């Protein structure tokens, strides 16, 4: 409050006098420029010397001869309802007109002082509002709001602004003044504490210390701890709070809270109204700043997105390889990045630390079907996988090593999105070129099967990297089973072909895929070299058995000299494949290992099952089953008709075995010593195990 010297003219002499006013703290505040003397300090502290009886005109006065002072006491409503005490060093008792004039001058002085304060606060308030409308940076605006509130309402000492977070559904401190940093950890639910209650009710209030403590009774322990630390106290005392909702139209967006710790004057409804007006204007400014911030972010996002698009367009025009694309993505998002090609099972760049860390792991087996980006943890390392998709099927992944200091941002996702589109295009183009080559291989192989122009075929075989004068054999590998992966058959076939290329890199071979099969013609110099190739094919099959993929089986034809035998080796490979398919087992099967079973390859499985059922049906009656006759026959056949060995395996006496054999001969109407009957039973046992 501005202090001024109040003077009064009396009999042509100038009399100065101090004015004391009872403040909102029930303490007497000196309003004059001239400080009171020690005697006056003592005098004014004594209640009994002040006149209380109203002499006239709503004031009381008396002369105090000890100091030669005329004392006055009266009530006033300006600047608020309070009691005024004043004294004038008159040296004698003032007359009635002089007393009336003195009281009038005091009232005028207080009124003028109040008006000056109102104008000053109003100017400050308007300046604060102007500063709000001139700011568009949200963080700067929020801090400016709190500071201007304290300037506009000088009777408060500190304050903070809380905004409602729709995601967490909590009121969160966004700006403060006069409080410690832990105020930003003060996050309350709706209805919690002073701010939560005002936000919930939508009505501003002034809280005395007692009312504030009552409102704070439901504050959570960690929130109370953060608030007390921010206030620098252990217990809240002598603190008046004033809180108003911050709302835009009917939508509440936050709450503004101020504290009065050092009481300058009593907080009034005028202060509350001013705070609410400031909050309403702040809401408009906050909304505008948010709109501007969102518009700015959107614009920056679009500019960055355009820059990313231009960067990848340049890479596309330069026909950059996958390594360059992976490096570009890594540079843009500033995190370690590798590119994994599912079909080739290759990493780009293969020398990158991240690629080396993951290339010998099988962690893709669990997620290779996912077309959605996901974050996983491998060996305590957080990894983000962004799929590269072609026609709804993942054909590769960008693999990003994450860290807490630099999480993926929305613009990083755009980089991965744009990069994956370019990689998919590169891969599909490579597939198209490869498919064209495989089509040529397929057409040439069909010419070999027909073998109509030997000289031309020999020349063409050299063009395909083969040696027509060297021995060769055919292998056919087939992906089968699991109907749920039918749509991904092409991808799995590419993976199989890539694996075969890696294993057969040191050999001369012709390879192509058609439907669910991969056909391989391999030149070898000897049978030992053929065994080495078969071992490599078995390596591919064994590694494949660990995958969540179609079953892989392979048939191998015999070794031949001369291209005219391609059809024969191919037929043998397919028969070997059919044998595995019939048995419904995985693995590799060479034609030589089929043995006698090659006689039944072209037989229908149902026909063979019918034959075995007809043979064993008489032994499957309840009476025969109780005597274990079928088991006895199978064991006897497996032991090559050895009585001692069969009896030992069945844990029965040899005489019992002889008795069972006679029973079997009677029931089946056969003679086990007859070669034809024995062959029939031997085949039935053998075929029942296969079919």
PyMOL commands that set and color helices and strands:
alter all, ss='L'
color gray80, all
select helices_A, chain A and resi 38-44+47-49+96-133+138-152+181-185+193-201+209-218+221-231+269-317+322-333+353-358+363-366+410-450+454-463+483-503+527-544+563-583+591-600+605-620+622-626+629-638+643-650+654-668+675-690
alter helices_A, ss='H'
color red, helices_A
select strands_A, chain A and resi 7-10+13-16+19-22+28-30+59-64+69-76+82-88+158-165+170-177+187-188+205-207+240-248+251-260+337-341+346-348+374-378+381-390+393-401+472-480+508-514+517-523+551-556+587-590
alter strands_A, ss='S'
color yellow, strands_A
deselect
rebuild
show_as cartoon
